[in-house]
Amino acid sequence: MSKELSHIDEAGNASMVDVSNKSSTIRTATASGYVQFPQEVFETLAARDFLGTKGSIIQTAVIAGIQAVKKTSELIPLCHQLKLSKVHIDIEPVNHTLHIVCKVKCNERTGVEMEALTGVSVSALTIYDMCKALSHDILISNIQLEQKTGGKNDFSR
């Protein structure tokens, strides 16, 4: 099976995909990622119930991630503007990390993978920003698509 890059035209130029002939269907995507802390920093944050001088680290990251999902088409040049139906971001402590999961849903002609990945990324960056005063040895890792439904191909990791 031959695959082609969908955002490159015949001349090799960047091009937004034409979705005008596609049918609107319910599309979902889930992405995840991790923010890993040094053990001492994580224990300090957990002891404070993840409350920093700037407020709730987790709730601020959730709100930032939701805002980012809504602005994905402004950040990623060839993404379409989508009418989103649902955005849910969950951030849970696991070992010395915060595990971020972003689920996005819409009824559109193209999928929401980039929106889910953007939500995780900006949530992770917000956590870093709020915690960097304790340590710069914070690792953002494994941001990946977990699943997508709708459109031509479903995907599950």
N, C-alpha and C positions, 0 to 999 in steps of 0.2 A: 504494500500500500504506500503510495507516494503522498507525502504531506507537504504543504506549502505554508510559508509564513503569511498569515492573513492580513497583516498590516503593511505589506510591501507590495506596490503595484508592479506591473510588467517592466517598467523602466527602472525599478529599484528604489523608488521614492516612498517615503512614509505616506500611508493612506488610511483614512478611517474606513472601516468595513461598512459596506452598504447593507443595512438590515431591513430595508423597506419591503422586501418580498418575503420576509420571514413572518411566521405567525407568532402572536403573543402567546406565551405559555407561562405557567408558574415556574419560576426559576429559584433555586436555593443554592447557597454555598456556605460552607463552614471552613474556617481557617483557624489555625492555632499557632501559638508560639510561647516562648519562655523568657522570663527575666530572672537570671541567676545572680545571687548575692553571695559575698563571703559569709561564712557561717555566723560570725559575730554580728555583722550588720543585719542579717536576716533575723537573728534572735532579738536584737534591739527593736527592729520594726514590729515583729510579732508581739513583743512585750507591750508595745504602745498601741496594739490593735491596728497597726498600719495607719496611724494618724500622725501626720507630720505638722510642721509649723505652717504649712500652706493648706492644711485641711486633710480630709480623707484621701489617702493615696489611691486606694482602689476605686472609690467613687469618682474621683477626678479623672482617673484613667478611663473609666467606662464612658463618662460624658465626652471626653476628648475623642475616644474611638468612634463613638456614634457620630459626632460632628464630622470626623474625617470620612467616614463612610458616605455621608451626604455630600461631601465635596470631592469625591474621587475623580469625577470627570474634569474637575478644575486642576487636579494635581497630575494626572496621567494623561498626556496629550491626546491619545487616540481613543480614550474611553467615551462611551455614549452617556448622555445624561439619562438617568433612570428614575422612574417613579417608584420609590421603595415602599414596600408593604410592611416590612418588619425588620428591625435591627435589634439583636440581643448580644450583649457582651458579658461574659462571665469571667471573673478573675479569682482564682483559688490558690492559696498557699499549698505547695507540695515540696517537701524537703527544704532546700534552701532557695527555692524558686517560687515565682508567681507564674502560674499557668493561665494563659489567656486563650479564650475561645470566643470567636465572633461568628454569629449566624446571621445571614442576610437573606431576605426573601422579596421577590417582586413578581409582577405579572407583566412581562415585557418580551421584546424580540431578541434580546441578548442577555447573557448571564451576569451574575453578580460576584464572580470569583475575585475580581480586582477590588471590589468594595470590601469583601470579607478580609482579604489580605491587608488592605489599607487600614481597616479598623484595628486589626491586631498590631500592625506596625506602629501606629500613632499611640495606641494604648501603652505599648512597651516603651516608646520614647518619652511619654508623659511620666511613667513610673521612674525611668532613669532621671529625668529632670527633677522630680520631687525628692529623689534619694541621693543624688550625687554629692550633697554636702557631707554625707556619712562616708562615702567611698566612691572613687571613680572605677573601682574594680568590679563593675557590674556588667554582666554579659547578656546581651539580647541574642537569642538563638532559635533555630529550628522553626522559623516562620514558614508555614506551608499550608497548602490547600489540603483539607481532609476529605471533603466530598463536595460534589455539585450535582444537581439534578435539573432536568429540563433541557430543552434544546436537542441537538443531534446526539450528543453523547453524555451519559452520566459517568461519574467518576467517584470512586471511593478508595481511600488509601488503606 
